[in-house]
């Protein structure tokens, strides 16, 4: 293995919990942020030259963050988790529970926002191809990342070597 790849991997293995949490949040918000950014940009007079770099940066947050999180977790978030010790199984189970809580919270938030728009402001919500495509891609990309991001976020820091 290339020395630079070993160094990169060891840096990922030594990431602090705080750094992993920042990466997890950025990873999960990058893709939806890109869709929000694109829809807001379409309604404003922001120059189109700004659209590309910001869009790629937001997508890059999800792509790069996913690679880092998957490299850190190294399969420990997978079910059924063969070869994990009791501590790792417990952390994996906590990560899956947290994932379901996050997913449930996101669904509830979406329903509440839709209900407020429809019932409170009497706005119609059109489910066009763009919206459904964005939702399908976001769900298809982010749901598999959730347990990995959760595990990376809750796993304690490795003890410092003396």
C-alpha positions as CSV (number, residue, x, y, z in Angstrom):
1,X,0.0,0.0,0.0
2,X,1.2,3.5,-0.8
3,X,2.7,5.4,2.1
4,X,0.5,8.4,1.5
5,X,-2.6,6.2,1.7
6,X,-1.4,4.7,5.0
7,X,-0.9,8.1,6.4
8,X,-4.3,9.3,5.2
9,X,-5.9,6.2,6.7
10,X,-4.2,6.6,10.0
11,X,-5.3,10.3,10.1
12,X,-8.9,9.1,9.6
13,X,-8.5,6.5,12.4
14,X,-7.3,9.2,14.8
15,X,-10.1,11.7,14.1
16,X,-11.6,13.1,17.3
17,X,-15.2,12.6,18.1
18,X,-15.9,16.3,17.6
19,X,-14.3,16.2,14.1
20,X,-16.3,13.0,13.2
21,X,-19.5,14.7,14.4
22,X,-18.8,17.7,12.2
23,X,-18.0,15.5,9.2
24,X,-21.2,13.4,9.9
25,X,-23.4,16.5,10.0
26,X,-21.8,18.0,6.9
27,X,-22.2,14.7,5.1
28,X,-25.8,14.4,5.9
29,X,-26.6,18.1,5.0
30,X,-24.5,18.5,1.9
31,X,-26.9,16.8,-0.6
32,X,-30.1,18.3,0.7
33,X,-28.3,21.6,1.0
34,X,-27.5,21.4,-2.7
35,X,-31.1,20.9,-3.6
36,X,-32.2,23.8,-1.3
37,X,-29.5,26.0,-2.7
38,X,-30.5,25.2,-6.3
39,X,-34.2,25.9,-5.6
40,X,-33.4,29.2,-3.9
41,X,-31.0,30.2,-6.6
42,X,-33.7,29.7,-9.2
43,X,-35.9,32.3,-7.5
44,X,-33.2,34.9,-7.1
45,X,-30.9,37.1,-9.2
46,X,-27.7,35.4,-8.0
47,X,-25.3,35.1,-10.9
48,X,-25.2,31.7,-12.4
49,X,-21.4,31.6,-12.1
50,X,-21.9,31.2,-8.4
51,X,-24.2,28.2,-8.8
52,X,-21.6,25.7,-10.0
53,X,-18.9,26.1,-7.3
54,X,-21.4,26.1,-4.4
55,X,-23.3,23.2,-5.8
56,X,-20.1,21.1,-6.3
57,X,-18.9,22.1,-2.8
58,X,-22.2,20.9,-1.3
59,X,-22.2,17.6,-3.2
60,X,-18.5,17.2,-2.3
61,X,-19.4,17.5,1.4
62,X,-21.6,14.4,1.0
63,X,-19.2,12.5,-1.2
64,X,-16.0,13.2,0.7
65,X,-17.7,12.9,4.1
66,X,-19.1,9.5,3.1
67,X,-15.7,8.2,2.2
68,X,-14.2,9.4,5.4
69,X,-17.0,8.0,7.6
70,X,-17.0,4.7,5.8
71,X,-13.2,4.5,6.2
72,X,-13.4,5.3,9.9
73,X,-16.2,2.8,10.6
74,X,-14.7,0.0,8.5
75,X,-17.9,-2.1,8.4
76,X,-18.6,-2.0,12.1
77,X,-22.1,-0.4,11.4
78,X,-23.1,-3.4,9.2
79,X,-25.8,-5.9,10.3
80,X,-25.4,-8.6,11.6
81,X,-21.9,-7.5,12.5
82,X,-20.0,-10.7,12.5
83,X,-16.7,-10.5,14.4
84,X,-17.6,-7.5,16.6
85,X,-17.0,-7.7,20.3
86,X,-19.7,-6.8,22.8
87,X,-18.7,-3.1,23.0
88,X,-18.7,-2.7,19.3
89,X,-22.1,-4.5,19.0
90,X,-23.5,-2.2,21.7
91,X,-22.2,0.9,19.8
92,X,-23.5,-0.4,16.5
93,X,-26.9,-1.0,18.1
94,X,-26.9,2.5,19.5
95,X,-26.0,3.9,16.1
96,X,-28.9,2.1,14.4
97,X,-31.3,3.4,17.1
98,X,-30.0,6.9,16.6
99,X,-30.3,6.5,12.8
100,X,-34.0,5.5,13.2
101,X,-34.6,8.5,15.5
102,X,-33.0,10.9,13.0
103,X,-35.0,9.4,10.1
104,X,-38.2,9.6,12.1
105,X,-37.5,13.2,13.1
106,X,-36.8,14.1,9.4
107,X,-40.1,12.5,8.3
108,X,-42.1,14.2,11.1
109,X,-40.5,17.5,10.3
110,X,-41.3,17.2,6.6
111,X,-44.9,16.3,7.4
112,X,-45.2,19.2,9.8
113,X,-43.8,21.6,7.3
114,X,-46.1,20.3,4.6
115,X,-49.1,20.5,7.0
116,X,-48.3,24.1,7.9
117,X,-48.0,25.1,4.2
118,X,-51.2,23.4,3.2
119,X,-53.4,23.9,6.3
120,X,-51.9,27.1,7.7
121,X,-51.1,29.1,4.6
122,X,-53.5,27.4,2.1
123,X,-50.6,26.7,-0.3
124,X,-50.7,23.7,-2.6
125,X,-47.7,21.4,-2.7
126,X,-46.9,20.2,-6.2
127,X,-45.0,16.9,-6.4
128,X,-43.3,17.4,-9.7
129,X,-40.5,15.4,-11.2
130,X,-37.7,17.7,-9.9
131,X,-39.0,17.5,-6.3
132,X,-39.5,13.7,-6.4
133,X,-36.1,13.2,-8.1
134,X,-34.4,15.2,-5.4
135,X,-36.2,13.3,-2.7
136,X,-35.4,9.9,-4.2
137,X,-31.7,10.7,-4.7
138,X,-31.5,12.1,-1.2
139,X,-33.2,9.2,0.4
140,X,-31.2,6.7,-1.7
141,X,-27.9,8.2,-0.7
142,X,-28.5,9.4,2.8
143,X,-30.3,6.5,4.4
144,X,-27.4,4.0,3.9
145,X,-25.0,6.6,5.3
146,X,-27.1,7.3,8.5
147,X,-25.9,4.3,10.6
148,X,-22.3,4.9,9.5
149,X,-22.5,8.6,10.4
150,X,-24.2,7.8,13.7
151,X,-21.6,5.3,14.7
152,X,-18.8,7.6,13.8
153,X,-20.4,10.4,15.8
154,X,-21.0,8.3,19.0
155,X,-17.9,6.2,19.1
156,X,-15.6,7.5,21.8
157,X,-12.1,8.8,21.1
158,X,-9.3,6.2,21.2
159,X,-7.2,6.4,24.3
160,X,-4.1,8.6,23.9
161,X,-0.9,6.6,23.7
162,X,1.7,7.4,26.4
